[in-house]
Amino acid sequence: MAQEWDIKARSEICAECKMAFQDKQQYFSALVFGNEGYVREDYCGRCWIGGKKDVTSPYSQWQGVFRTPPPPPEEALKKETAESLLRRLMEQDDPTKMNVMYILAVMLERKRILAERDVQKHDNGAKVIVYEHKKTGETFLIPDPGLRLDQLEHVQIEVVEMLGVRKMPQSAETAGSGQPSAAADRQEAGHENKP
């Protein structure tokens, strides 16, 4: 029987005393099998060692040190990033923005935010690049518009304008500037799969 592995991330509070974990505090985790399948529970040292919670025969158990995530830096003005623009365009599903979506995905690949996992080739010759977001694990399906090198500059200028950037990002520079663009790199490589 297949078991669905949908296990939640580490909690920020103790499952027993409900106290919030503090930065650099040791915590204990147990993976137990309950009525709804596998469940992760996290405990402070006092509750784990004190035996307040009876965790009998956990499937797995481990300990770690809680690190408080740093607060996000404040921005004077909320600027759209390549990732947020790509997400917005994917939601809109506007076929006229396929070239822009492709360039944004290549920029994010160069920044090591997205990783190419596969290239799907359809019978009609169309290609779809399968990307995975390295942090979230999300899958992005980006159609390859088959841009020619002489079309890249126009699309890159459109991307820069949509991002509201004054200077073209290095990852979107054209081949004429002395540094090949990410899209030009992909064109020359022929979209070969990465290991």
N, C-alpha and C positions, 0 to 999 in steps of 0.2 A: 504494500500500500504506500503510495507516494505521500509524503508530508510536505506541506507548503511551508517554506522557510521565510516567514514574514516576521522577523524579530525586530523589535523597536530598538532605537538607539539608547545609549546610557541616559539614565534619568538624572535630573538635577537635584532630586530630593531622595531621602532614604525611604524605602518602601515600608519600613516599620514605624519609625518615629516621626516621619514626614518633615524632618528638619532639612533645610537646604544644605547641600555640600558646600564647603568653603574651598577657596583656592589652595592647592597643594595638600588637600586632605586625602587620606587613604580611604578607598572605598572597596567593597567586596561585591562581586556579581555572581549570580547563579542563574543558570538556564534550567528551568524546571518544566515538566510536562503537566499541563493542567487540562481542564475541560475543553479549552479552546485551542489545544495544541501546545507548542513550545512558547514559553513566556520568559522574558528576561526580568529579573528583579535585582535592584541595586540597594546596598545597605551601607550605613556608616559602620565604622569599626566597633563602636560600643554595642550596637544592636546585633551585629554579626557574631562577635566574640561572646557577648553576654547571653546569647542564646534566646533572646526575646522572640525571635522568629524561628520556628521549627522548619528548617529547610532540609527535608529528608531526601537522601539519594538524588541530588541534582544531576541532571544529564551532564552538566559541565559547570565548573566554578573557577573564578580567577579573581585577582585583585589588581588594582591600579591606583593611580594618583589623579585626582580630579583637577583639571585645569580650567579656570574660569576663562571663557572666550573673551578676547579683547572687544571693547565696544567698537562699532563701525565708525570710521572717521567721518566727521561732519563735513558736509559740502555746503558751501555758500549757495550754489545753485545746483539743482539736481541735473546732471548731464546724462544724456543717453549714451550708453556704452554700446560697443559692437554686439555684445551678447543680448542686451535688452532690445536693441533694434532688430536683431535677427528673430528673437522670440515674438516681437510684435508683428513683424512681417509674416511669420509663419502662421500666426493666429488669423491674420487678415486673408491669407491664402490668395494673394493677388498675383496672377500669372505674369503681369507686367514687371514685377519686382524679382523675378527668378534670378536674373543676373546679379542683382544687389545681394540677394540671399547667398548666392554662391560665393561671392567675394568676401562677405562677412564671415562665412563658415571657414574659408581658407585663412582669413586673418586670425580667427580664434584657434585654428589648428596650429598656426605658426606661434601663437602665444602659449601653446600647450594647454589650452582650456578644453578644446575638443581633440579627440583622437580618432583617426579614421580606422574603422573596424572592417569594412567590406565595401565593395563596389558591385551593385546589382546591375546586370546588363539585361535589358529586355529584348524581346524578339524584334521590336521595331527599331532597335539601335539605340534607344534612350538609355542613359545611365543614371543611377541614383546612388549617391555616396552615403554610406551609413556611418555616422559619427556617434561617438559616445562622449558625454560630458564627464571629464575626469573626476570632478568632485561629487556630482549628484548621481552619476550613473544613468542619466537620461539619454534616450536615443533620439538623434536628429536625422531625418531623412532629407537630404538636400539634392534636388535634381541638378545634374550637370548640364548647363545650357550649351556646352560646346563652344565657349567663347574663343574667338581667334585673338592672337596677340594684338592685332591692330584695333580691337574693340575694347581692350582692357582699360586704356586711359580714360575713356568716356565713362565707363561704369565706376571706376575708382573715384573719379571726380564726383559722381552722383552719391557714392557712399560717404565721402568726406562731407559733402553738403548736408546730407541727412543726419550725420553725427554732429554737425555744428562745429567742426574742427577747422581752425584757420590754416594750419600746416598739415599737409598730407602725412598720415602716420607712416613710419618706416616700413611697416608690413604691407602697405598698400602702394608703395612707390613704384613707378613704372620702370621698365627696363631701360628707357632712355636716360634715366638719371644716373646710370652707372651702377645701380644696384637692382638686381632683378626683383620683380614683384613676386609675392607668394603665388598668385595665380599663374604667373609665367613659369615659375618652378614646377607647378603641377602640370601645366600644359606640356612642358618638356619631358617630364617624367612619365607622361601618358597615364596618369592616375593609377599607377601600380599599387597594389595592396601593400601595406606596411606589415612587417612581422609582428 
